[in-house]
Amino acid sequence: MRLIDEAYNYALIALEHCAKPVGFYASGLPGGYEAVWGRDSMITSLGASLVRLPMSKILQPPFPDIGSRNIGLLFKKAVRNSLQTLGKNQAWHGAIPNAVGSWNEERQSDVTFNSIDSSLWYIIGNYVYAKAYKDKSVLKKHKKNIERAMRWIAYQDPNNDGIPVQQPTMDWEDIFPHKYGRTINTQALYYAALNFLGENKKANRLKRTINGEERKTLSLYDKKRGYYLPWIWKYHGPMGREEGHWFDTLGNLLAIVSGLATPKIAKSILNYIEKNKINRPFPCKSIWPALKKGDPEWHWYFETAESKDPYCYSNAGIWPFIGGFYVAALVKAKEYKKAAKELEMLALANKQVHPKEKQVKDFGFQEWLHGETGKAMGGSSAYQAWSAGMYVYAYECVKSKKVLFFD
């Protein structure tokens, strides 16, 4: 059996562990992330919603037991129930929770917010479900939830310029690295959400602005560097503009996958990744370069973060779920041979298992790997839903030569 097919089969096992009655847990083993996260469950759904029966056509020995179970139906329920859980716990003002089921000491609640991307991923996830299963019933059921979530996003526009703004620590990278204002991660997701909602005029204006074709002071694309800046904020006269300069891998890849990036910009971004080996030893490091104490963008509260050391966690650590978006971005750019090669490297990444992990022997689908060595890190964090889900998504994109849902 080819490595990429073997990884696909093990991804289904990992996803089966993550599929719970309330939706997709962020990880599938005891002691992991035993809750439904807005972004994690929706990203997981990109791949999980593509799994169909009969499994016997996909799975070969030693996987006969899975072939006899209706995993496709199990995943469909998990996608639907993730949407239901998130929508049921929507805030009165429209924000979709960051997580449901993970106790938060500060809030004294099982429901946490303080994120902007969870609301955008929720909107995208509803349309993914409708497209994947050719079923608009859930989309119709959640119509008011979607409208309220989009209205909340619209309120995150203090300058009334059509570009949502976020506060620090409000997306997947949390406290590290520090970013705020107009971020590329949020703009890429917002662009996708607008297109799904049929708001093409708003989407096109956002695209022209972010790419520097109009309202250039609001552009995130840096022609000299060849990629989108991670964040920008206000101008201060001769002092210039508040902005970050490190490379945000996920944000740039989402810009390609969503179609926010033009083909020319997409090519520049992919060249930058390859030139700086951000896709090695496995795809892909979360940022580049790694930040260290004393750098201009270092903040005091990084000292206690898991990211304080270079190449660890979100400080240029390797995140396999980002690798899935990298493969999809190569497909978007019609780099099919490179996409197939990177899919195999992603399979190798997901094959890594932390030495202290006792519950998994093959294909750990870890949360993150060391950015230099490629070794599994983070203790017992195997069977991460989005690592497995994005592998399935990348596999299907390579197979179909399409960026599914977004093309």
Protein Blocks (a to p, Z undefined) as FASTA:
>chain_A
ZZklmmmmmmmmmmmmmpcfkbccfbfbehiacdddfklmmmmmmmmmmpccdfklmpcc
fklmmmmpcfklmmmmmmmmmmmmmmmmpcfkopacfbghiacfklopabdghiaklmmm
mmmmmmmmmmmnopaklmmmmmmmmmmmmmmmmmmmmnonopacddehiafnlmaccdeh
jdfklmmmmmmmmmmnopamlmmmmmmmmnopgokllpcbdfknopacfbdcddehjnop
addfbdcfklmmmmmmnomacfklmmmmmmmmmmnommbcbdcdfbdcdddehiakbcfk
lmmpmklpghiajlopacfklmmmmmmmmmmnopaklmmmmmmmmmmmmmpccfklmkbf
ghjkpabdcfklopaehijaehifklmmmmmmmmmmmmnopaehjZZ
